[in-house]
């Protein structure tokens, strides 16, 4: 079954890479170019899963994650960022992220994270 997955990343190049992986998995994609847009699109689209970067203009990903979890306490979010230091990983998990994928990533690692998150 195809799920709706939102990609929230300020890099158009990264959104293309993520979109290609997610579409190849058979899912539909919604895109947001920053944290504020991710929160608004979450309200409108109610995706089954969100894959979100941390460092973005207007609103950082962890703050956007907190807003999304206020809208929907059951929201499924995977953080995908090059800022994979211990502080950011712990902050993301405490804010409600299901997983943290560090960029650059192996596509298989992302696919596994998406499958696990959807299964929850």
C-alpha positions, 0 to 999 in steps of 0.5 A: 500500500502506498503511503504519503511521505513528506520530505522537509529539506531546504536543499532541492538536491536532497529533496530530489534524492529522497523523492527518488528513493521514496517513489521507488519504494512505491509511496507518494511524496509531499515536499516542504522547503523549510520547517515552517512549510513542513508544519503547514503542509503537515496540517493540510496533507496529514502525511503518514510519515515525515523525513525532515532535515534539522538545519533549515531556514525559518524554523529548524527541524527539531522545532518543526517536529515539536509543532507537528507532534502538537498537531498530531501526537502520533505523527511519525517523523524520521530526522535526516541530517548531517548534524548527527552529533549526540546532542542533536540525535538525543534532542530529536528523539526526545522531541518525538522522532522515531529514527535519525539517519545521518547524511550522507547516508546509504540508501538502504539505511533510509529505506530500512528506517522508512519501513520500520517507521511505517510499520509502527 
